[in-house]
Amino acid sequence: MMKLLTTSALCAVLPLAAMAADKPETLKIGMTTFLTGPASVFGVPARDAMDIFVANLNAEGGINGVPIEVTYIDEGAGAEALTSEFRRVAQSGGAEIMLASISSGNCQTIAPLAEDLQVPNLMWDCGTQRIFEENEYDYVFRTQGNATSEMLAAVAYLLKTNPDFKTIAVVNQDYAWGRDSWDIFHTALEVMKPDVEVVGEFFPKFGSPDFSTEISRLQALRPDVILSTSWGGDLDTFVQQSFQRGLMNTSTFVLPLAESSLERLGPSLPAGHIVGARGDHYFLHPERRDDADFQSFMEQYKEATGDIPVYSVFHASQAFAAMQAAYEKAIADNGVDWPSEEQLLAAFEGLEFQGLGRPLYLREDNQGVESQLMGTSAQTGDYPFATLENIMIFDGDGLLPPIGETSIEWIKGLDASFVDTLQVETYDN
């Protein structure tokens, strides 16, 4: 009788045991980020921030008592080395979850690889809108917005603050991001302000040290607006040389990625130009700057690095928050000490989470819905670099196409009324 009871008891327990996973000694995660090369201006700050997030959570006991251990993979080593290291960390390295990547090209490579390896992957920074518009994934999630929401917020801000401009030119890096972001921005302008004339399209080589040819052409063309979605050293050099030659006195610059360059540009970014933050990412975030957790992190980051955090830090915070929220939700929903992979993936469906900015959530296609902050540069003297005034934060819901539609085709169906349909909050500083 005892043997029968024991066997029955084991049978009753087995279904639950099969659904749970053994609680690990540490939660191993892998994160790809640029530690070398020009994009390290984003990658190193994100790594430094991740170290702080991990240390803080581990000091609180980790996730359900499990501390976190992170392995960094340098995207600057090239695509072949990146995929090799991603595979190694995800397989023999024992990582339960991966965070990849910064580069849109790398995301397009890593997403199908993560699906093939069946390892959950959080795309924590890359901007390409194509990932979920062209494919469906079970293991891949994006914990921020994408190029479509970022460019539409820039267009909307421009039309709200400078509705009477007549001409525009673009100076973008000559690779996929520069071309694709201009395609989104230009398509939106065509339907929302069709009388605007594009007087110049310039795509200098990536990493160009000299923009004198483009600046001379722009000075002759005298466009009302100059767009550049460039980033890092290229953006810094273009703005500095434009400032030195007086171009910023005759045209309004629209710089959707310039939040990450404010500190480096110093006085070279004068007042009156439009700056974006690839989300609602700003060290003086008007809704978050007085919150204790926000202030605490800003102090920790400043002490650790000597710098202000840029948008990649905020993106890292969102990926880390999403990871933590998913594990905690999976544990709570299933009444287990540690979730199985199936339980973890289920927890990401419709997940709500919050990093250093506003709360976010994941749509059914695994795309994150993220608010977008735009502002106008001001040299107030409070800092040795430009800060932002006339800040607008656009709600992310209205900035993405419906699931199943591509961005360009959706944008082609919009018109001038689109800007007025967006939910937006405005702040004086």
Secondary structure by P-SEA (a helix, b strand, c coil): caaaaaaaaaaaaaaaaaacccccccbbbbbbccccccccaaaaaaaaaaaaaaaaaaaacccccbbbbbbbbbccccaaaaaaaaaaaaccccccbbbbcccaaaaaaaaaaaaaaccbbbbccccccccccccccccbbbccccaaaaaaaaaaaaaacccccccbbbbbcccaaaaaaaaaaaaaaaaaccccccccccccccccccaaaaaaaaaaacccbbbbccccaaaaaaaaaaaaacccccbbbbbccccccccccccccccbbbbbcccccccccccccccaaaaaaaaaaaaaccccccaaaaaaaaaaaaaaaaaaaaaaaaccccccaaaaaaaaccccccccccbbbbccccbbbbbbbbbbbbccccccbbbbccbbbbccccccccccccaaaaaaacccccccccbbbbbcc
